[in-house]
Amino acid sequence: MISTVKKSKPGIIEYIESKFKIKEYLKSNLKIKEYLESHPKIKKYLESNPIIKEYLESKLGIKEYLKTKLKINEFLESHPKIKELLESNPGLKEYLESIPRIKKLMESKHKLEECLESKPTIKEYLELVKFEHTVFALPFVLSGMLLPDFRFWPNIATIIWVIIAMISGRTGAMALNRLIDADIDKKNPRTANRAIPAGRIKKFNALILAVFSFIILIFATWQLPLICRQLLPVAIIILVLYSYTKRFTNLSHLVLGLALGAAASGGWLAVTGKIDIPVVLWGLAVIFWVAGFDIIYAIQDIDFDRKNHLFSIPAKLGIKKSLLISKLFHLVTVISLIIISIIYPYNIYYHEGVIFVACMLIYEHSLISEKDLSKINTAFFNVNGYISIGFFLFILLDKIFR
């Protein structure tokens, strides 16, 4: 094919060889032509736009090539004479397009240079673990630290270590969840653009983040009372187990609730150092609060879950019954908070806080019906964020004026 080009327009090959040294490049030890044609991984790399700089440098020895004045991106896209050559010489264009992976590279919407130099940003890692959702759990953890002791405030060191333990534990659990569910997320249109399925973050990097976060969790928990250290293995098992539950049980919502309920109870235990009835009730309140709104959120994936044989209460029972169960779960939350107030003589602010939670839960369920699910995100994100932060503020007032 190259010989045909040379006969049709003398000087083209010499031009390419003298300006771009493409002939030597293709025949060099880099063997880029053979690699593009035969290596099974290249299609995946080029189509999904991962970060391939390190891969190319380590596997192909292309680092030295990238340091030269000639760049692949400039050759394929930006040099004006190349476009002219390709348009005026069908033989050369046909030769290049006969290699499917080169054609894919040339037609890519993302420039190779940008792909080589791109790296996951902090924002993408925060999105990976949905860091903003910390607002659901952290206020309840802090509330758990304020509720049990009438006389004293928790010391600063305990507060700091509890916050570190909570954030690191949640980060590790979310990174692991995204890693374990990556293949499922890739199939689901709602989640296909998440960082791992979209190729913005590698699975290995997510695993490193999860392991590192759990190490921080262990270290932070070791600074807390003995009961917290003793229950740490149970907490980690719950955090890891949740990611697999949708594969074998419809009660995955309760396992998620158990994870956040354990964190909220951990704040209580960090102050008291012992398990008693109030801390169990506190944990139950959070467990059923979380499970209730997770059922609502899972309604979005009811068809996908059924099609892919995944387990959830909505997939099993349908929308109408799922909304009823969610209401019952939230009723358990309110009852648990009321019983705690019977055991501990809190002042008016705590009771106002319970009323606030009850009203917000009623409002949450008023936003959604079997026939209208358009406000699921409002019910899930906004209302539950208000509940978590609002109830904490009432608890804080109760502590200040107790």
N, C-alpha and C positions, 0 to 999 in steps of 0.2 A: 504493500500500500504506500509506503514512504517513497519507494522507487517511482511509483506512478505520479506522486506529487512532484518529485524532482524533475521528471520528464515534462510535466505539464507547465511548469513554471520554474526555470532554472534560477538558482540562487536562494530559494526558500529554505532549503535544508541548511545551506551555508549560513544563512541569516540566523536561523534558530540556533545552530551550533555555536556561532560566534557571539551572539548576544545572550543566549540563555544557557548554553552548554547542556541542552536538554538530552542530546544523544548520549553524552558521557554519563549524565545523571541516571538515565534509564538503564545503562549498562553497568553502572558502578556496583559496589558491594551492597549498596542500599537495596537494590532490586525492587524498586518501588512499583515497577510495572507488574512484576510477578506477584508482589504482595497484594496490590489492588485487585488483581484478577483471581487470586486463589485463596487469600486468607479469609476464613469464614467470619472473623470478627469485625472486618472493616465495614461491612454494610451496617451492622448494628451501631458502630461508632459514628458513622457519618449520618445515618438517618435520625438517630436519637439525640445528636448534638451533645455528647458528654464532654468531659474535660479530657482531651486525648494528648495533651502536650507531653506529660510524663510517659505515657504509654509509647508514643512514637519515639521519644528520645531513648527510652530504654530498650525497645525492641528493634528499631530500625537504624539507630545511629544517625538520626536526621538532625540532631542538634547542630552539628557543624554546618549542615546545609542551610539551616535557618539563620545562621550568623552571617551568611554571605549576602551580597547585594540582591541576588535573585531570591524572590519569595514566591511560593506557590500561588498565593492570593493575587500578587501582582501579575504573574504570568497568565493565570486563567481569567482574571476579571478586569484588572485596572489598566493594563498596558494597551494603548490605543491601536498599536500595530498588530497585536494578536487578534483582536476582533476582525480587523481587516483581512488578516491571513486566513482565518477560519471561514470568513464569508466568501472570499474569492477563491479558495482552494477546497472544493468539496472532498477531494481525496484525503487531505489532512484532517478535515473535520470528521469525515466518516471514520477514519482510523481511530481518532480519539473517542468518538461516540460508540465505536464497536466494543469498547471496554465499558461494560455497564456501570461499574463503580466510579469510573472517571466521569461519566456522564452525570451520574447522581451528584457527584461533587460539584461539577460545573453548574448544575441547576439548583443547587442548595440555596435556600433563602438566607442561610447564615454563612457569613464569610469564614473561611477556614482560619484565617488569622485571629479573628475574634474568638472562635472556638478554642484555639490553642491557648490563648492567653486568659480565658475566662476562668474564674474560680468561684466556688460557692461563697456568698456573702453572709455576714452575720444575720442579716434580715432573713435569708433563706433558712438558716438553722433555727431561728426563732419561729419561723413559719412551720418548719418541720415538726416542732414540739408544741405548736400552738401556745406559745408562751403567754399570750394575752388571756388564755383560759385559766391562768393561775388565779385570776380574780375570783373564780368560783370556790377554790379550796382554801387559799391563804387566809381570808378573813375568818373562816370557821376555825381554822387552826389557832389563830390569835384569840378568837372568842373563847375557845377551849382553855386557853391559858388564863383568861380573866375570870371565868365563872366559878372555879372551885374554892378559892381562898378569899374570905371577906376582909381579912386584916392586912394583907400585904400584896404588893405588886410583884410580879415575877421580876427577877433580877435581869439586867441587860444581857449578860452572857447567855442565860438560858433562852431569852427571846431570840438572840442572834443565831444560836445553834439550831433552834427549832425551825427558824425561817430557812436556814441553809439546808437542813435535812429535808424539809418539805419541798423546796424548789428543786433540789438535786434529785430526790426520789421521783418526783413527777416528770422531770426532764428525762431521766433514764427510762422510765416506763413508757413515755410517749415515743422516744426514739426507737425503743425496742418494738413498740406496737407498729410504728410506721415501717420498720424493717420487715417484721414478720408478715404484715398485711400488704406488702408492696405489690405482689402479684395480683391479689384481689383488687387493690386500689386501681391498678392499671386497667382492669376490665370494666370498672365502674365509671361511667361518664362523669359522675359528680366528683370523683376523687382522682381521676386520671392525671390531672395537672399538679398533683402533689409532688414535692421535691424529688422523691426517689423514683416513682414511676416516670416522671418527665425527664429524668436523667440529670437533674441539676445537682443532686447530691448522691454520691456512691453509697451502696449498701455497706461497704467496709467502713466508711466514714461515720455512718449512722451507728454502727456497732461500736466503734471507738467512743463515740459520744455517750452511748448508753453505759458502757463499762466504766468510763471515767466518772460519769454522774453517780453510779452506784458506789464507787469508791469514796466519793465525797459524802454520800449518804451515810456510809458505814462510819467514816471518820467523825462526822458531825454527831451521829447518834451516840458514839462512844463518849461524848462530852456530857451526856445527859444521864439521868438516874438509871439505876440497874434495871428496873422494869422495862425501860425503853430498849436497852441492849438485849434483854432476854427475848423481847417480842420482835426484834429486828428481822430474824430469819423468816418469821411468819409474814411480816409485811412485804419482804422481797418476793416471797413465793406468790403472794396475792398480786403484786405488780406485774410479775412475769406471766402468771397464769391467765390474767385477763385477756391478753392478746390471742390466746388460743380458744377461749370459751365459745366464741361465735361458731366454731367448727363442730361443737358437740353438745351444746346446751342452750336452751331458750332463756336461761337465767343469767346471761352475760351482763345484763343491766344491773343486777344485784351484785355481781362481782366487781363491776366498776364502782358501784356505790360503796362496797366494802373497802375498796382501795382508798377512796377519799374519806370514808368514815374512820378508817384506821389512822389516817393523817390527822384528822380533827381530834380524835381521842388521844393521839400521841401528844398533842399540845397540852391536853389536860393532865396526862400522866407525867409529863416533864415537870409539872408544878407540884403535883401531889405525891408522885412516886408509888401510887398504889391503885389497884383496880377496885371499884365499888359500883353500886347501882347507878348513881348519877352519871358516871363516865360511860357506862354501857348504854344508858338512855340517850346520852349525847351522841354516841356513835350511831345508834339506830336512827336518830333524827336525820343525820347527814346521809346515811346509807339510803334511806327511802326517799329523801329529797333528790339525790343524784339519780337513783334508779328510775324515779318517776319522770324526770325530764329527759333522761336518756331514751326511755321508751318513746316519748314524743319525737325525739330527734331521729330515731331509727325508722319511723314511718316513711321517711324520704326514700329509704332503700328497700321498701317492702317487696317490690317486684324483682329487683336485682337479687335480693337474698333468696327468694323462692327459686328463681331460675338457677342460681349457683349453689343451691342446697346449703345455705348458711342459716344459722339459727338465731332467732330473735322472737320476742313476744309478738310484735306486729306481723311477722311472717307466719307465725303459727296460728294466731287468733284473729287476725284482721284488724282494721283500723278502729272500729267501734268498741270492741272489747278491750283493745289496747289502751284507748283513752280512758276507759272506765278503770282499768287497773292502775293507770298512772294517777288518777284522782285518789284512789284508795291508798296508794303509796304515800301521797302527799298528806293525806289525812293522818297516817301513822306518824309522819314528821311533826305535825302540829300537836298531836296528842302526847308525843314523847317530850316535847318542849314544855308542855303544860305540867306534866308529871314532875319534871325536874324542878319547876317552880314550887311545887308542893313540898318537895324534900328540902329545898333551900329557900329560905325566906327572902327572895329578891325584892327590890323596891319597884316602884311604878314603871321605871324605864324598861326593865326586863319584860314586864307584862305587855307594855306597849309594843315592844319588839316582836313578841309572839303574835300579837294582833296584826302587826305590819306584815309579817311573813304569811299569815293566813290570807290576808287580803290580796297580797301579790300573787299567791298561788291560785286563788280564785280568778284573778285577772288573767293569769297565764292560760288557764284552761278556757277562759272565755274567748281567747284569740283563735282557738282551733276547734274545728268540728269535723265530722266525718266527710262533709261535703266541701269544706273550705280549709285547705292546708297551706294556704299562701303565706301565713304569718308564722310558720314554724321557726324560722331563724330569729324572728323578734322574740318569740316565746322562749327559745333556747338561750340565746346570747344576752339580750337586753334584760329581760325580766329576772332571770336567775342571777345575773350580775348585780342587779339592784337588791335582790334578796340578800345575797351574801354580804355585800358592803353595808347595806342598811341595817341588817341585824347586828353586825359587828359594832356599828355606831351606837345602837341602843345599849348593847352590852358595855361599851366603853363609858357611856353616860351613867349606867348603873354602877360601874366600878368607881367612877369619880365621886358620885354623890351618895355612895353607900354609907 
